[in-house]
Amino acid sequence: MNTLRPRFFPLFIALALTPTAAAQSYSLVINGQSAPAKAIVVNGQTYVPLSALKLLGIPSSLAGSTLTLGSAAPATSPGGANQRASLEGCINETLFNGVWRMTVKSVTPISRYNGQNKGYALSVEWKNGAKTTADALNSGVKSFQLILQDGSTLESENVQEIQYKKLAQGAGNTFTLNFYADSAQSPRLTPPDKLLVEINPLASAMKAAYTTPTPSFRVRLGCQK
């Protein structure tokens, strides 16, 4: 994802066509916080800067003359747990759904029992972006799954470290999640492909105020920012 300076879309085109049009501006408040950039209205159309969409967890990229918002369409057919509608990103890219900010920092091969169980350790930065103290379990966070390139799934044995950790507003921790294959799967273990974090807003006991209808996270582990 390219880093873009705040700009309005398709404001440049609109102004080019109507150079004398007067623009009215409005202050922006995003998730209760004042934003430095402003929204403007030109010929009855309201435009917001890309920096505002980034704060809402909507990625953007610019290639030539094409501006793309949101994640690219999946290469595989939709359907199944791996294609759950989610906020998507790469390693070292922070994803934010209005409640949680998550960044996968690294992926490292690990083993135990003299190599009988192989797997991967993910370093995950997890921060509370809500307006109150929160924990993952009571905010609808259901599971953390590591998907391998062959489509198989590994579960973390220590995911409760994130699930039960209460974090104050703005607080966060970096957790190491260990995903081990069993002794039968270990000899044919394939590289990690995605980390899937399933979040169900309807299961939130604290009535978490997610700012997107798709608050789950999908991190593609083959790319870095």
C-alpha positions in Angstrom: 0.0 0.0 0.0 1.5 3.3 -1.0 1.7 6.1 1.5 -0.3 9.0 0.1 -0.5 12.5 1.3 -4.1 13.7 2.1 -6.0 14.3 -1.1 -9.6 14.4 -2.2 -11.1 12.0 -4.7 -12.3 12.7 -7.3 -11.8 16.3 -6.2 -9.0 17.0 -8.6 -11.2 16.1 -11.5 -14.1 18.0 -10.2 -12.1 21.2 -9.7 -10.5 20.8 -13.1 -13.9 20.8 -14.7 -15.3 23.6 -12.6 -12.3 25.9 -11.7 -14.6 28.6 -10.4 -16.6 26.4 -8.1 -16.6 27.6 -4.4 -15.8 24.9 -1.9 -17.2 24.8 1.6 -15.2 23.0 4.2 -16.1 21.1 7.4 -14.1 20.0 10.4 -13.7 16.2 10.6 -14.2 14.1 13.7 -13.2 10.5 13.4 -14.1 8.0 16.1 -14.5 10.9 18.5 -11.1 12.4 17.6 -10.6 15.7 15.7 -8.7 15.1 12.4 -6.2 17.7 11.0 -7.6 17.6 7.5 -11.1 18.9 6.5 -14.0 17.6 4.5 -15.1 19.8 1.6 -18.3 20.2 -0.4 -18.1 21.1 -4.1 -21.2 21.3 -6.2 -23.3 19.5 -3.6 -20.8 16.6 -3.4 -18.9 16.0 0.0 -15.3 14.8 -0.2 -13.2 13.4 2.6 -9.3 13.0 2.5 -7.7 9.6 2.2 -6.1 10.1 5.6 -9.6 9.9 7.1 -10.3 6.6 5.4 -7.0 5.2 6.7 -8.0 6.0 10.2 -11.2 4.0 9.6 -9.1 1.0 8.5 -9.8 1.4 4.8 -6.6 0.8 2.8 -5.8 2.7 -0.4 -3.2 2.4 -3.2 -2.3 4.4 -6.2 -1.1 2.8 -9.4 -0.7 5.1 -12.4 -4.0 6.9 -12.8 -6.0 4.4 -10.7 -6.9 4.9 -7.1 -8.0 1.7 -5.3 -9.9 1.7 -2.0 -10.2 -1.4 0.1 -8.4 -4.8 -0.3 -7.9 -6.5 -3.6 -10.4 -9.2 -4.5 -9.3 -12.7 -3.3 -7.5 -14.8 -5.9 -9.6 -17.9 -4.9 -13.3 -18.4 -5.0 -15.3 -16.8 -2.2 -16.7 -18.9 0.6 -15.3 -20.8 3.5 -13.6 -19.6 6.7 -10.5 -18.4 4.8 -12.6 -16.0 2.7 -14.4 -14.4 5.6 -15.0 -10.7 5.0 -12.2 -9.0 6.9 -9.9 -6.0 7.1 -6.8 -7.2 5.2 -3.1 -6.3 5.4 0.5 -7.5 5.5 3.2 -7.9 8.1 4.1 -4.6 9.8 0.8 -3.1 8.7 -1.6 -1.9 11.4 -5.2 -2.9 11.0 -7.9 -1.0 12.9 -11.6 -1.8 13.2 -12.7 0.9 15.6 -11.9 -1.2 18.7 -8.7 -3.1 18.2 -5.4 -2.1 16.5 -3.5 -5.2 15.4 0.0 -5.4 13.8 1.8 -8.7 13.0 5.4 -7.9 13.6 7.1 -11.1 12.6 6.7 -14.8 11.8 9.4 -17.3 13.0 9.7 -21.1 12.6 9.8 -22.9 16.0 9.9 -26.5 17.2 9.7 -28.5 20.4 10.2 -32.1 21.7 13.5 -32.4 19.7 11.8 -31.3 16.5 8.8 -33.6 16.7 6.4 -30.7 16.7 7.2 -27.9 14.3 5.3 -24.7 13.9 5.5 -20.9 13.8 5.6 -18.1 16.4 3.9 -14.9 15.5 4.7 -11.6 17.2 1.5 -9.7 17.4 1.0 -6.1 18.7 -2.5 -5.7 20.1 -3.8 -2.3 21.2 -7.1 -1.0 22.6 -8.5 1.7 20.4 -11.9 1.9 22.1 -13.0 4.6 24.6 -13.0 2.2 27.6 -11.1 -0.7 29.1 -11.6 -3.8 27.0 -10.6 -7.4 26.5 -10.7 -9.4 23.3 -13.0 -12.2 24.7 -15.8 -9.8 25.7 -15.5 -7.7 22.6 -16.5 -10.6 20.2 -13.0 -11.8 19.3 -13.6 -15.5 18.6 -10.4 -17.1 17.4 -6.9 -16.7 16.0 -6.1 -19.2 13.2 -2.9 -19.7 11.2 -3.6 -20.9 7.7 -0.7 -22.7 5.9 -0.1 -22.7 2.2 -1.6 -26.1 1.8 -4.9 -24.9 3.3 -4.4 -26.6 6.7 -5.1 -24.7 9.9 -3.1 -24.4 13.1 -4.5 -23.2 16.4 -2.5 -21.3 19.0 -2.1 -22.9 22.4 -1.5 -19.6 24.2 -4.1 -17.4 22.5 -5.8 -16.8 26.0 -2.9 -14.4 26.7 -4.6 -12.0 24.3 -8.2 -13.1 24.9 -8.3 -12.4 28.6 -5.9 -9.5 28.8 -7.8 -6.3 29.9 -6.3 -3.2 28.3 -7.1 0.3 29.3 -8.0 2.9 26.6 -4.9 3.4 24.3 -2.9 0.6 26.0 -1.4 -2.4 24.3 1.0 -5.3 24.5 3.1 -7.3 22.1 2.2 -11.0 22.4 3.9 -14.1 21.0 1.4 -16.6 19.7 2.8 -20.2 19.2 1.2 -22.4 16.5 2.3 -26.0 16.6 1.6 -28.9 14.2 1.3 -32.4 15.6 3.9 -35.0 15.0 2.1 -36.4 12.0 1.8 -33.1 10.2 5.3 -31.6 11.2 7.4 -33.5 8.6 5.2 -32.0 5.8 4.6 -28.6 7.3 4.2 -25.9 4.7 4.9 -22.2 5.1 2.4 -19.9 6.8 0.0 -18.0 4.5 -2.5 -16.0 6.6 -3.4 -15.2 10.1 -7.2 -15.0 10.5 -8.8 -13.3 13.5 -12.5 -13.9 13.6 -14.5 -11.1 15.3 -18.3 -11.3 15.8 -19.7 -7.9 16.9 -23.0 -9.6 17.8 -21.1 -11.7 20.4 -19.7 -8.6 22.1 -20.7 -8.5 25.8 -19.3 -5.0 26.1 -21.3 -3.7 23.1 -18.0 -2.8 21.3 -18.4 0.1 18.9 -16.8 -1.3 15.8 -16.6 1.2 12.9 -16.8 -1.4 10.1 -19.3 -4.1 9.4 -16.3 -6.5 8.7 -14.2 -6.1 11.9 -12.3 -9.5 11.5 -8.7 -9.3 10.5 -6.8 -11.2 7.7 -3.0 -10.7 7.6 -1.2 -12.0 4.5 2.1 -13.4 5.8 3.8 -13.4 2.4 4.0 -9.6 2.2 5.5 -6.8 4.4 5.0 -3.1 4.7 
